[in-house]
Amino acid sequence: MEIALTVTPEAEQALAQLSRDPKADYVRVSAAQSCGCGSVGYRMSWVDAKNEHDVSLERGGLTLIIDRDSQEHMEGCIIDYKSEDMREGFVITNPTATSGCGCGGH
């Protein structure tokens, strides 16, 4: 399976910088329900193993892997890297998501 996932030039550059001193073999990109309202939250983490049904993408010298349960939620997503004021890091958005969180909890 192939996933339509965009990695911005800023995120690609940040991944390339991380690839110089990797903390594990892979970077797992996952999506899961983040609260009771049904909104989806995204996460990136270092992992040493991948599963049989993971989709792999090479970006910035690193292998990003996406598990079977996250694949449908990652379709059309954009991985960006932002450095603003007191916050810096990867930001994953899905412009095809039909609605945001309505619970007011986050």
MOPAC internal coordinates of N, CA, C and O (Angstrom, degrees):
PM7 1SCF
backbone

  N    0.0000 0     0.00 0     0.00 0    0    0    0
  C    1.4399 1     0.00 0     0.00 0    1    0    0
  C    1.5239 1   109.33 1     0.00 0    2    1    0
  O    1.2310 1   120.85 1   -38.45 1    3    2    1
  N    1.3051 1   115.98 1   141.55 1    3    2    1
  C    1.4522 1   121.50 1   176.44 1    5    3    2
  C    1.5183 1   108.19 1  -114.30 1    6    5    3
  O    1.2310 1   120.57 1   -38.58 1    7    6    5
  N    1.3133 1   116.51 1   141.42 1    7    6    5
  C    1.4527 1   121.83 1  -178.07 1    9    7    6
  C    1.5217 1   109.04 1  -114.90 1   10    9    7
  O    1.2310 1   120.83 1   -47.42 1   11   10    9
  N    1.3355 1   116.03 1   132.58 1   11   10    9
  C    1.4623 1   121.18 1   175.88 1   13   11   10
  C    1.5181 1   107.27 1   -79.53 1   14   13   11
  O    1.2310 1   120.88 1   -81.74 1   15   14   13
  N    1.3157 1   115.92 1    98.26 1   15   14   13
  C    1.4565 1   122.83 1  -176.23 1   17   15   14
  C    1.5182 1   107.52 1  -131.85 1   18   17   15
  O    1.2310 1   120.28 1   -50.80 1   19   18   17
  N    1.3222 1   117.06 1   129.20 1   19   18   17
  C    1.4581 1   121.41 1  -179.77 1   21   19   18
  C    1.5191 1   109.48 1  -102.41 1   22   21   19
  O    1.2310 1   120.61 1   -47.91 1   23   22   21
  N    1.3235 1   116.44 1   132.09 1   23   22   21
  C    1.4583 1   122.35 1   172.96 1   25   23   22
  C    1.5263 1   105.91 1  -114.49 1   26   25   23
  O    1.2310 1   120.62 1   -62.76 1   27   26   25
  N    1.3203 1   116.43 1   117.24 1   27   26   25
  C    1.4642 1   120.52 1  -177.18 1   29   27   26
  C    1.5324 1   109.94 1   -67.72 1   30   29   27
  O    1.2310 1   120.20 1   -19.79 1   31   30   29
  N    1.3320 1   117.21 1   160.21 1   31   30   29
  C    1.4703 1   119.75 1   176.92 1   33   31   30
  C    1.5330 1   112.52 1   -57.08 1   34   33   31
  O    1.2310 1   120.01 1   144.36 1   35   34   33
  N    1.3277 1   117.58 1   -35.64 1   35   34   33
  C    1.4687 1   120.97 1   178.58 1   37   35   34
  C    1.5238 1   110.88 1   -65.37 1   38   37   35
  O    1.2310 1   120.36 1   137.94 1   39   38   37
  N    1.3307 1   116.92 1   -42.06 1   39   38   37
  C    1.4618 1   120.72 1   178.42 1   41   39   38
  C    1.5246 1   110.56 1   -69.00 1   42   41   39
  O    1.2310 1   120.60 1   141.06 1   43   42   41
  N    1.3200 1   116.46 1   -38.94 1   43   42   41
  C    1.4719 1   120.53 1   178.18 1   45   43   42
  C    1.5325 1   110.21 1   -60.87 1   46   45   43
  O    1.2310 1   120.78 1   138.60 1   47   46   45
  N    1.3154 1   116.12 1   -41.40 1   47   46   45
  C    1.4682 1   121.00 1   178.68 1   49   47   46
  C    1.5306 1   110.66 1   -65.63 1   50   49   47
  O    1.2310 1   120.08 1   138.28 1   51   50   49
  N    1.3418 1   117.45 1   -41.72 1   51   50   49
  C    1.4622 1   121.01 1   178.32 1   53   51   50
  C    1.5270 1   110.86 1   -65.40 1   54   53   51
  O    1.2310 1   120.03 1   140.07 1   55   54   53
  N    1.3282 1   117.54 1   -39.93 1   55   54   53
  C    1.4706 1   120.92 1   176.60 1   57   55   54
  C    1.5227 1   110.58 1   -63.67 1   58   57   55
  O    1.2310 1   120.28 1   139.33 1   59   58   57
  N    1.3294 1   117.07 1   -40.67 1   59   58   57
  C    1.4655 1   120.84 1   178.45 1   61   59   58
  C    1.5260 1   110.47 1   -61.74 1   62   61   59
  O    1.2310 1   120.50 1   141.56 1   63   62   61
  N    1.3196 1   116.66 1   -38.44 1   63   62   61
  C    1.4569 1   120.33 1   178.05 1   65   63   62
  C    1.5319 1   110.39 1   -66.40 1   66   65   63
  O    1.2310 1   120.10 1   138.36 1   67   66   65
  N    1.3208 1   117.42 1   -41.64 1   67   66   65
  C    1.4667 1   121.32 1   177.14 1   69   67   66
  C    1.5263 1   111.79 1   -65.15 1   70   69   67
  O    1.2310 1   120.25 1   149.10 1   71   70   69
  N    1.3224 1   117.13 1   -30.90 1   71   70   69
  C    1.4708 1   120.48 1  -177.37 1   73   71   70
  C    1.5288 1   111.95 1   -67.80 1   74   73   71
  O    1.2310 1   120.20 1   163.49 1   75   74   73
  N    1.3186 1   117.22 1   -16.51 1   75   74   73
  C    1.4701 1   120.44 1   178.78 1   77   75   74
  C    1.5232 1   111.97 1   -71.06 1   78   77   75
  O    1.2310 1   120.34 1   154.14 1   79   78   77
  N    1.3365 1   116.95 1   -25.86 1   79   78   77
  C    1.4622 1   121.86 1   179.08 1   81   79   78
  C    1.5270 1   108.89 1  -144.10 1   82   81   79
  O    1.2310 1   120.07 1  -112.12 1   83   82   81
  N    1.3390 1   117.47 1    67.88 1   83   82   81
  C    1.4674 1   120.01 1  -176.39 1   85   83   82
  C    1.5263 1   112.29 1   -65.53 1   86   85   83
  O    1.2310 1   121.21 1   -34.95 1   87   86   85
  N    1.3244 1   115.29 1   145.05 1   87   86   85
  C    1.4743 1   121.70 1   179.06 1   89   87   86
  C    1.5261 1   111.87 1   -91.83 1   90   89   87
  O    1.2310 1   120.40 1   167.84 1   91   90   89
  N    1.3305 1   116.85 1   -12.16 1   91   90   89
  C    1.4674 1   122.72 1   179.12 1   93   91   90
  C    1.5252 1   107.33 1  -162.30 1   94   93   91
  O    1.2310 1   120.58 1     1.08 1   95   94   93
  N    1.3265 1   116.49 1  -178.92 1   95   94   93
  C    1.4620 1   121.08 1  -176.87 1   97   95   94
  C    1.5231 1   113.75 1   -75.74 1   98   97   95
  O    1.2310 1   120.28 1   151.19 1   99   98   97
  N    1.3435 1   117.07 1   -28.81 1   99   98   97
  C    1.4568 1   121.16 1  -173.82 1  101   99   98
  C    1.5253 1   110.85 1  -137.25 1  102  101   99
  O    1.2310 1   121.56 1   -17.54 1  103  102  101
  N    1.3323 1   114.62 1   162.46 1  103  102  101
  C    1.4582 1   121.45 1   169.64 1  105  103  102
  C    1.5216 1   106.37 1  -115.18 1  106  105  103
  O    1.2310 1   120.93 1   -65.51 1  107  106  105
  N    1.3317 1   115.82 1   114.49 1  107  106  105
  C    1.4610 1   120.42 1   178.80 1  109  107  106
  C    1.5223 1   108.35 1   -86.20 1  110  109  107
  O    1.2310 1   121.30 1   -52.83 1  111  110  109
  N    1.3344 1   115.12 1   127.17 1  111  110  109
  C    1.4575 1   122.39 1   174.52 1  113  111  110
  C    1.5179 1   105.52 1  -108.93 1  114  113  111
  O    1.2310 1   120.88 1   -58.22 1  115  114  113
  N    1.3334 1   115.92 1   121.78 1  115  114  113
  C    1.4643 1   118.02 1  -175.28 1  117  115  114
  C    1.5222 1   110.68 1  -134.04 1  118  117  115
  O    1.2310 1   122.06 1   -20.88 1  119  118  117
  N    1.3102 1   113.65 1   159.12 1  119  118  117
  C    1.4562 1   122.36 1   178.67 1  121  119  118
  C    1.5170 1   107.42 1  -132.06 1  122  121  119
  O    1.2310 1   121.17 1   -42.78 1  123  122  121
  N    1.3170 1   115.36 1   137.22 1  123  122  121
  C    1.4570 1   120.00 1   178.47 1  125  123  122
  C    1.5112 1   109.29 1  -154.39 1  126  125  123
  O    1.2310 1   121.18 1   -19.52 1  127  126  125
  N    1.3115 1   115.35 1   160.48 1  127  126  125
  C    1.4516 1   119.93 1   176.05 1  129  127  126
  C    1.5140 1   107.79 1   -60.98 1  130  129  127
  O    1.2310 1   120.43 1   -52.41 1  131  130  129
  N    1.3386 1   116.78 1   127.59 1  131  130  129
  C    1.4528 1   119.13 1  -175.00 1  133  131  130
  C    1.5193 1   113.48 1   -97.12 1  134  133  131
  O    1.2310 1   119.66 1   166.02 1  135  134  133
  N    1.3086 1   118.26 1   -13.98 1  135  134  133
  C    1.4657 1   120.47 1   176.08 1  137  135  134
  C    1.5261 1   108.93 1  -161.79 1  138  137  135
  O    1.2310 1   120.66 1     1.21 1  139  138  137
  N    1.3089 1   116.34 1  -178.79 1  139  138  137
  C    1.4575 1   121.63 1  -176.73 1  141  139  138
  C    1.5094 1   114.78 1   -66.89 1  142  141  139
  O    1.2310 1   120.05 1   165.34 1  143  142  141
  N    1.3405 1   117.51 1   -14.66 1  143  142  141
  C    1.4678 1   119.94 1  -177.67 1  145  143  142
  C    1.5234 1   112.29 1   -78.46 1  146  145  143
  O    1.2310 1   120.11 1   168.89 1  147  146  145
  N    1.3249 1   117.40 1   -11.11 1  147  146  145
  C    1.4611 1   120.47 1   178.52 1  149  147  146
  C    1.5076 1   114.40 1    95.15 1  150  149  147
  O    1.2310 1   119.63 1   179.98 1  151  150  149
  N    1.3312 1   118.31 1    -0.02 1  151  150  149
  C    1.4614 1   118.97 1   178.40 1  153  151  150
  C    1.5231 1   109.76 1   -69.19 1  154  153  151
  O    1.2310 1   121.18 1   -27.23 1  155  154  153
  N    1.3196 1   115.34 1   152.77 1  155  154  153
  C    1.4638 1   121.26 1  -177.52 1  157  155  154
  C    1.5153 1   109.15 1  -101.78 1  158  157  155
  O    1.2310 1   121.19 1   -47.67 1  159  158  157
  N    1.3158 1   115.33 1   132.33 1  159  158  157
  C    1.4592 1   121.96 1   175.18 1  161  159  158
  C    1.5231 1   109.00 1  -110.04 1  162  161  159
  O    1.2310 1   120.74 1   -28.93 1  163  162  161
  N    1.3105 1   116.18 1   151.07 1  163  162  161
  C    1.4567 1   121.60 1  -176.85 1  165  163  162
  C    1.5207 1   109.52 1  -116.69 1  166  165  163
  O    1.2310 1   120.97 1   -28.01 1  167  166  165
  N    1.3281 1   115.75 1   151.99 1  167  166  165
  C    1.4551 1   120.86 1  -175.87 1  169  167  166
  C    1.5267 1   109.91 1  -148.41 1  170  169  167
  O    1.2310 1   120.99 1   -31.65 1  171  170  169
  N    1.3166 1   115.70 1   148.35 1  171  170  169
  C    1.4625 1   121.74 1   173.84 1  173  171  170
  C    1.5232 1   107.45 1  -127.56 1  174  173  171
  O    1.2310 1   120.59 1   -43.32 1  175  174  173
  N    1.3475 1   116.48 1   136.68 1  175  174  173
  C    1.4613 1   119.97 1   179.67 1  177  175  174
  C    1.5228 1   110.08 1  -152.35 1  178  177  175
  O    1.2310 1   121.29 1   -27.19 1  179  178  177
  N    1.3120 1   115.13 1   152.81 1  179  178  177
  C    1.4631 1   121.06 1   175.76 1  181  179  178
  C    1.5264 1   108.86 1   -75.92 1  182  181  179
  O    1.2310 1   120.14 1   -42.52 1  183  182  181
  N    1.3345 1   117.34 1   137.48 1  183  182  181
  C    1.4701 1   122.48 1   174.62 1  185  183  182
  C    1.5291 1   109.07 1  -142.67 1  186  185  183
  O    1.2310 1   121.03 1   -26.85 1  187  186  185
  N    1.3268 1   115.63 1   153.15 1  187  186  185
  C    1.4657 1   120.32 1  -178.17 1  189  187  186
  C    1.5232 1   114.14 1   -96.45 1  190  189  187
  O    1.2310 1   120.25 1   169.17 1  191  190  189
  N    1.3290 1   117.13 1   -10.83 1  191  190  189
  C    1.4663 1   119.09 1  -176.47 1  193  191  190
  C    1.5223 1   109.51 1  -137.51 1  194  193  191
  O    1.2310 1   121.74 1   -27.51 1  195  194  193
  N    1.3296 1   114.27 1   152.49 1  195  194  193
  C    1.4549 1   118.27 1   173.85 1  197  195  194
  C    1.5190 1   108.75 1  -119.72 1  198  197  195
  O    1.2310 1   121.23 1   -20.23 1  199  198  197
  N    1.3172 1   115.25 1   159.77 1  199  198  197
  C    1.4598 1   121.89 1  -178.24 1  201  199  198
  C    1.5247 1   110.58 1   -96.78 1  202  201  199
  O    1.2310 1   121.25 1   -16.48 1  203  202  201
  N    1.2996 1   115.21 1   163.52 1  203  202  201
  C    1.4596 1   122.68 1  -177.68 1  205  203  202
  C    1.5319 1   113.25 1   -56.19 1  206  205  203
  O    1.2310 1   120.02 1   143.22 1  207  206  205
  N    1.3196 1   117.57 1   -36.78 1  207  206  205
  C    1.4640 1   121.39 1  -174.90 1  209  207  206
  C    1.5187 1   113.47 1   -98.80 1  210  209  207
  O    1.2310 1   119.88 1  -171.28 1  211  210  209
  N    1.3339 1   117.83 1     8.72 1  211  210  209
  C    1.4581 1   120.89 1   177.40 1  213  211  210
  C    1.5225 1   110.52 1   -69.43 1  214  213  211
  O    1.2310 1   121.09 1   -35.68 1  215  214  213
  N    1.3190 1   115.53 1   144.32 1  215  214  213
  C    1.4603 1   121.63 1   171.27 1  217  215  214
  C    1.5177 1   106.60 1   -96.33 1  218  217  215
  O    1.2310 1   120.22 1   -45.02 1  219  218  217
  N    1.3328 1   117.19 1   134.98 1  219  218  217
  C    1.4638 1   122.16 1  -179.05 1  221  219  218
  C    1.5228 1   110.70 1  -110.62 1  222  221  219
  O    1.2310 1   121.12 1   -40.39 1  223  222  221
  N    1.3267 1   115.47 1   139.61 1  223  222  221
  C    1.4573 1   122.54 1   176.07 1  225  223  222
  C    1.5275 1   108.26 1  -134.05 1  226  225  223
  O    1.2310 1   120.40 1   -47.55 1  227  226  225
  N    1.3010 1   116.85 1   132.45 1  227  226  225
  C    1.4581 1   120.65 1   177.59 1  229  227  226
  C    1.5245 1   108.43 1   -93.66 1  230  229  227
  O    1.2310 1   120.48 1   -58.28 1  231  230  229
  N    1.3302 1   116.70 1   121.72 1  231  230  229
  C    1.4522 1   121.68 1   178.63 1  233  231  230
  C    1.5234 1   109.40 1  -144.05 1  234  233  231
  O    1.2310 1   120.70 1   -50.29 1  235  234  233
  N    1.3114 1   116.27 1   129.71 1  235  234  233
  C    1.4570 1   120.76 1   174.98 1  237  235  234
  C    1.5138 1   114.47 1    59.53 1  238  237  235
  O    1.2310 1   120.26 1  -152.69 1  239  238  237
  N    1.3244 1   117.11 1    27.31 1  239  238  237
  C    1.4610 1   120.01 1   179.98 1  241  239  238
  C    1.5168 1   113.95 1    84.37 1  242  241  239
  O    1.2310 1   119.92 1  -175.64 1  243  242  241
  N    1.3166 1   117.76 1     4.36 1  243  242  241
  C    1.4576 1   122.11 1   178.15 1  245  243  242
  C    1.5252 1   109.50 1  -119.93 1  246  245  243
  O    1.2310 1   121.18 1   -23.53 1  247  246  245
  N    1.3308 1   115.34 1   156.47 1  247  246  245
  C    1.4524 1   120.61 1   174.99 1  249  247  246
  C    1.5202 1   108.37 1  -100.35 1  250  249  247
  O    1.2310 1   121.32 1   -64.92 1  251  250  249
  N    1.3297 1   115.08 1   115.08 1  251  250  249
  C    1.4607 1   121.12 1   174.17 1  253  251  250
  C    1.5152 1   107.07 1   -90.34 1  254  253  251
  O    1.2310 1   120.20 1   -44.21 1  255  254  253
  N    1.3295 1   117.22 1   135.79 1  255  254  253
  C    1.4565 1   120.57 1   178.22 1  257  255  254
  C    1.5304 1   109.07 1  -124.40 1  258  257  255
  O    1.2310 1   121.48 1   -36.58 1  259  258  257
  N    1.3277 1   114.77 1   143.42 1  259  258  257
  C    1.4557 1   121.50 1  -178.29 1  261  259  258
  C    1.5254 1   107.79 1  -126.96 1  262  261  259
  O    1.2310 1   120.60 1   -55.94 1  263  262  261
  N    1.3281 1   116.46 1   124.06 1  263  262  261
  C    1.4645 1   120.53 1  -177.41 1  265  263  262
  C    1.5286 1   111.28 1   -75.12 1  266  265  263
  O    1.2310 1   121.24 1   -16.57 1  267  266  265
  N    1.2983 1   115.24 1   163.43 1  267  266  265
  C    1.4729 1   122.62 1  -175.28 1  269  267  266
  C    1.5306 1   112.02 1   -55.71 1  270  269  267
  O    1.2310 1   119.83 1   135.82 1  271  270  269
  N    1.3407 1   117.92 1   -44.18 1  271  270  269
  C    1.4639 1   121.00 1  -177.09 1  273  271  270
  C    1.5270 1   112.63 1   -68.20 1  274  273  271
  O    1.2310 1   119.83 1   154.72 1  275  274  273
  N    1.3223 1   117.93 1   -25.28 1  275  274  273
  C    1.4665 1   121.80 1  -177.84 1  277  275  274
  C    1.5204 1   113.24 1   -90.57 1  278  277  275
  O    1.2310 1   119.99 1   162.36 1  279  278  277
  N    1.3136 1   117.63 1   -17.64 1  279  278  277
  C    1.4613 1   120.91 1  -171.16 1  281  279  278
  C    1.5266 1   113.54 1   -56.21 1  282  281  279
  O    1.2310 1   119.48 1   134.20 1  283  282  281
  N    1.3237 1   118.60 1   -45.80 1  283  282  281
  C    1.4630 1   119.73 1  -178.43 1  285  283  282
  C    1.5256 1   111.56 1   -65.61 1  286  285  283
  O    1.2310 1   119.89 1   148.27 1  287  286  285
  N    1.3306 1   117.82 1   -31.73 1  287  286  285
  C    1.4615 1   121.95 1   179.90 1  289  287  286
  C    1.5320 1   112.52 1   -77.55 1  290  289  287
  O    1.2310 1   120.41 1   159.96 1  291  290  289
  N    1.3215 1   116.82 1   -20.04 1  291  290  289
  C    1.4681 1   121.03 1  -177.95 1  293  291  290
  C    1.5257 1   112.17 1   -88.54 1  294  293  291
  O    1.2310 1   120.20 1   165.45 1  295  294  293
  N    1.3154 1   117.22 1   -14.55 1  295  294  293
  C    1.4714 1   121.61 1  -179.45 1  297  295  294
  C    1.5285 1   109.62 1   -58.89 1  298  297  295
  O    1.2310 1   120.61 1   -57.89 1  299  298  297
  N    1.3268 1   116.44 1   122.11 1  299  298  297
  C    1.4592 1   122.29 1   178.32 1  301  299  298
  C    1.5185 1   114.60 1    85.15 1  302  301  299
  O    1.2310 1   120.05 1   179.60 1  303  302  301
  N    1.3289 1   117.50 1    -0.40 1  303  302  301
  C    1.4633 1   120.57 1  -178.05 1  305  303  302
  C    1.5261 1   112.20 1   -70.65 1  306  305  303
  O    1.2310 1   121.83 1   -21.31 1  307  306  305
  N    1.3179 1   114.10 1   158.69 1  307  306  305
  C    1.4631 1   122.33 1   175.94 1  309  307  306
  C    1.5221 1   107.64 1  -121.92 1  310  309  307
  O    1.2310 1   120.90 1   -54.86 1  311  310  309
  N    1.3338 1   115.89 1   125.14 1  311  310  309
  C    1.4596 1   120.87 1   173.28 1  313  311  310
  C    1.5190 1   106.38 1  -100.28 1  314  313  311
  O    1.2310 1   120.86 1   -58.29 1  315  314  313
  N    1.3117 1   115.95 1   121.71 1  315  314  313
  C    1.4593 1   122.63 1  -178.83 1  317  315  314
  C    1.5223 1   108.45 1  -125.19 1  318  317  315
  O    1.2310 1   120.58 1   -13.46 1  319  318  317
  N    1.3065 1   116.49 1   166.54 1  319  318  317
  C    1.4574 1   121.76 1   174.03 1  321  319  318
  C    1.5096 1   106.85 1  -127.86 1  322  321  319
  O    1.2310 1   120.74 1   -56.22 1  323  322  321
  N    1.3319 1   116.20 1   123.78 1  323  322  321
  C    1.4605 1   120.80 1  -176.67 1  325  323  322
  C    1.5148 1   110.23 1  -122.46 1  326  325  323
  O    1.2310 1   121.63 1   -36.94 1  327  326  325
  N    1.3212 1   114.50 1   143.06 1  327  326  325
  C    1.4511 1   122.25 1   174.70 1  329  327  326
  C    1.5229 1   106.98 1  -129.71 1  330  329  327
  O    1.2310 1   121.02 1   -77.85 1  331  330  329
  N    1.3293 1   115.65 1   102.15 1  331  330  329
  C    1.4589 1   121.72 1  -176.56 1  333  331  330
  C    1.5191 1   109.75 1  -133.66 1  334  333  331
  O    1.2310 1   120.79 1   -44.95 1  335  334  333
  N    1.3122 1   116.09 1   135.05 1  335  334  333
  C    1.4601 1   122.46 1   175.39 1  337  335  334
  C    1.5295 1   111.17 1    40.12 1  338  337  335
  O    1.2310 1   120.42 1    69.81 1  339  338  337
  N    1.3317 1   116.80 1  -110.19 1  339  338  337
  C    1.4650 1   121.23 1  -175.43 1  341  339  338
  C    1.5290 1   112.14 1  -104.64 1  342  341  339
  O    1.2310 1   120.36 1  -166.05 1  343  342  341
  N    1.3451 1   116.91 1    13.95 1  343  342  341
  C    1.4666 1   121.02 1  -178.91 1  345  343  342
  C    1.5169 1   110.34 1  -125.64 1  346  345  343
  O    1.2310 1   121.43 1   -42.19 1  347  346  345
  N    1.3164 1   114.87 1   137.81 1  347  346  345
  C    1.4609 1   120.24 1   177.17 1  349  347  346
  C    1.5153 1   108.20 1  -147.78 1  350  349  347
  O    1.2310 1   120.61 1   -44.40 1  351  350  349
  N    1.3371 1   116.44 1   135.60 1  351  350  349
  C    1.4492 1   119.29 1   176.36 1  353  351  350
  C    1.5125 1   113.22 1   157.64 1  354  353  351
  O    1.2310 1   121.52 1     2.03 1  355  354  353
  N    1.3179 1   114.69 1  -177.97 1  355  354  353
  C    1.4545 1   121.83 1   179.32 1  357  355  354
  C    1.5255 1   109.97 1   -75.94 1  358  357  355
  O    1.2310 1   121.48 1   -38.30 1  359  358  357
  N    1.3230 1   114.78 1   141.70 1  359  358  357
  C    1.4632 1   121.72 1   177.97 1  361  359  358
  C    1.5225 1   106.96 1  -129.27 1  362  361  359
  O    1.2310 1   120.53 1   -54.26 1  363  362  361
  N    1.3211 1   116.59 1   125.74 1  363  362  361
  C    1.4609 1   121.36 1   178.58 1  365  363  362
  C    1.5207 1   107.83 1  -111.56 1  366  365  363
  O    1.2310 1   121.04 1   -54.57 1  367  366  365
  N    1.3217 1   115.62 1   125.43 1  367  366  365
  C    1.4594 1   120.85 1   178.44 1  369  367  366
  C    1.5262 1   109.12 1  -128.14 1  370  369  367
  O    1.2310 1   121.64 1   -23.86 1  371  370  369
  N    1.3166 1   114.47 1   156.14 1  371  370  369
  C    1.4553 1   120.18 1   176.75 1  373  371  370
  C    1.5282 1   108.33 1  -126.14 1  374  373  371
  O    1.2310 1   120.46 1   -80.79 1  375  374  373
  N    1.3396 1   116.72 1    99.21 1  375  374  373
  C    1.4570 1   119.41 1  -178.96 1  377  375  374
  C    1.5275 1   113.60 1   -67.57 1  378  377  375
  O    1.2310 1   119.74 1   168.35 1  379  378  377
  N    1.3338 1   118.10 1   -11.65 1  379  378  377
  C    1.4588 1   120.54 1   179.32 1  381  379  378
  C    1.5235 1   112.11 1   -92.55 1  382  381  379
  O    1.2310 1   119.83 1   177.60 1  383  382  381
  N    1.3446 1   117.93 1    -2.40 1  383  382  381
  C    1.4729 1   121.27 1   179.29 1  385  383  382
  C    1.5278 1   108.31 1   -63.23 1  386  385  383
  O    1.2310 1   120.68 1   -42.32 1  387  386  385
  N    1.3115 1   116.30 1   137.68 1  387  386  385
  C    1.4588 1   120.56 1  -175.46 1  389  387  386
  C    1.5185 1   113.45 1   -75.20 1  390  389  387
  O    1.2310 1   119.79 1   149.21 1  391  390  389
  N    1.3277 1   118.01 1   -30.79 1  391  390  389
  C    1.4654 1   119.38 1   178.69 1  393  391  390
  C    1.5104 1   110.02 1  -157.22 1  394  393  391
  O    1.2310 1   121.28 1   -18.84 1  395  394  393
  N    1.3154 1   115.16 1   161.16 1  395  394  393
  C    1.4469 1   121.32 1   177.29 1  397  395  394
  C    1.5150 1   110.32 1   -92.03 1  398  397  395
  O    1.2310 1   121.60 1    12.26 1  399  398  397
  N    1.2924 1   114.55 1  -167.74 1  399  398  397
  C    1.4576 1   120.78 1  -179.60 1  401  399  398
  C    1.5206 1   109.73 1   -73.37 1  402  401  399
  O    1.2310 1   120.81 1   -44.35 1  403  402  401
  N    1.3126 1   116.05 1   135.65 1  403  402  401
  C    1.4429 1   120.33 1   178.22 1  405  403  402
  C    1.5266 1   113.01 1  -113.73 1  406  405  403
  O    1.2310 1   119.87 1  -176.23 1  407  406  405
  N    1.3308 1   117.85 1     3.77 1  407  406  405
  C    1.4603 1   119.24 1  -174.55 1  409  407  406
  C    1.5215 1   112.34 1   -85.08 1  410  409  407
  O    1.2310 1   119.97 1   161.25 1  411  410  409
  N    1.3393 1   117.67 1   -18.75 1  411  410  409
  C    1.4476 1   120.62 1  -179.31 1  413  411  410
  C    1.5154 1   113.89 1    78.20 1  414  413  411
  O    1.2310 1   120.51 1  -173.92 1  415  414  413
  N    1.3055 1   116.63 1     6.08 1  415  414  413
  C    1.4704 1   120.77 1  -177.66 1  417  415  414
  C    1.5097 1   114.11 1   -84.37 1  418  417  415
  O    1.2310 1   119.79 1   169.72 1  419  418  417
  N    1.3366 1   118.00 1   -10.28 1  419  418  417
  C    1.4782 1   120.44 1   179.66 1  421  419  418
  C    1.4858 1   111.28 1  -156.78 1  422  421  419
  O    1.2310 1   120.10 1   180.00 1  423  422  421

